[in-house]
């Protein structure tokens, strides 16, 4: 079995010298993905650093085999239809031409705008700015840099109104290779994280950044993900062994802790760590066991119920003996979990490997159907957004020379113009 546990700091330091060179070189997606499939240490050497014991924005491990076991969820979801939000995008955005007329239909089913962290110079994680882009045309509509003294954004999340995004930011010191980079790395890991609301105005393409009040000090290395509620009023923070939800209007917080081994959040802190039901009551997340074989549970927390332990969160899906490092998104109506899976298991170079998008019942944990199937050799996929019932998805897709982002519906895929998948997939819609 591949070791999927977060790498210790010692491994991070041993690999730091190779990171800078890898960051400057243009990405070779197929070789990078092959290394990613071999586990966390290999991913470090592909050129992205992890602050702290695992790092805030390390990449997701690819998904291999899926064996679905299920525990029924006792909660009843009463969601309302989520408005369209935003779409997906690349690392270096470019102003592009619209998709051909025949392809616009599927793109119009996805949210019209999305936010993406963008970088022009090598940084270990995050982006020097956030851009708002059009799903239909791929065009950059607004660009916003973090205000001084903050130099990079590290997380991005979207509310359901197509206009509101929340960003995490921090100061950043470029990390040199070898021991010379240790002081900067330590500063990057321990510097506080701050949060901003980005409000986008579609008519004028103006974007306004507002500092949010989040109490306490959250060091960069402690934040493993975040997700703003659909109405934009609350922010969920993944602190690895706990989840904190901040009411943004008042700054009040509520915390649930995980008492056992393992950790809370995606296999690696990457992508969409959380997914909310559209009424803002239920919060879905991954919880990983610390034993061997490791087992991933998708749990749903009723944020209105009393208690402070994450063990009260219902298990709606269990995937044992399986690498599940990508997103496992709860549909906004609370009826399904959508994920990329590899039912035959991923074996590099094996013709038995395959990828597909699988939807599971949130009530029984059983697979409902799969679509968009690929036979090996394929690059990784990930589900990046889902509509109310899971019949329209935005996915990072392996077709073509490089993975691209696009809209998947009725087993038909339409790429987003200029939607090449960037390192990190720091996008939200």
C-alpha angles and dihedrals in degrees: 000000000000114000104247099173118118111272117252122245091257092063090047091056094046090055098042095092092060095046098073094052091046092050093056095049119083111258121262099204100193095050091043092053092048089055091045091056089057093064146268100306091054090050091056089058092053089075115272121107125219116217115219122354094331107356133238101261109022115148125267121258112242120253121254128175123354126210108177118212120170146210115189117248113234097198120093115221119219103182130163126219112285115225116236111280124183140305141232136281157169137277098249105036119212133191104253145180122264121265116267112279094252092056099051095083096075093039090057089059090065127070110286097230137035136183123228134184109237132195133186099182129045113276126164095240140345129028138281090227143005121238128198112215139185116249090206099052105013089232121150107242101177138008124199128180123202113264119250134306087028115081108180140033112225105183136024131192133174134220119218098256096080089236109067127075132169121214135192116214139180144172115271136204118194110247118229121210123270125000091333089072096055098090092051092045091052091049090049091051097048102037113112121258119230129193135224137187115224115203115195122201110204097198096054099022087229118149124200123201119206127182114238127216109239111165125228130022118290112190116216093243092054097057112087099170146325141211131193118219118253092256092047095238101109134042123207116208124197108216094175097246095035144028120226122194117200123200098220098205094058106018091235116147140204122197134201119189134207109226101191138061125291123044145268121251138033119337088262119018095261140116124003104350094179137035123192132208108245093251090059094238103105127053121195123203142156120256118193125204117230098219132087121285088038117217129201121215126192105215131188120212121205098218092196096056122096121255140072104232124097088211085081090066109105118246107230100167134023123191110185126191089009137120105233108166101143131077122302101193125196109218111243091247088058096235103109146029115219123201145149110255139182104210095187094045124254114272113170110243094005120131088214093069118100142161132219142160110250128192120204130196111253088209100052104013090231122134113259100189143325131221144172093046123189132191122218136308093058137136122235126289132202136185108237104175138003132197124230098290102019098254093115119048139175109217141178100237134201099214118116130021092310133017113272136190120243149139121279121197132150087001090298121122128205118184120226109242111262087003100144109154112256127210109279101014090235095174135128136186 
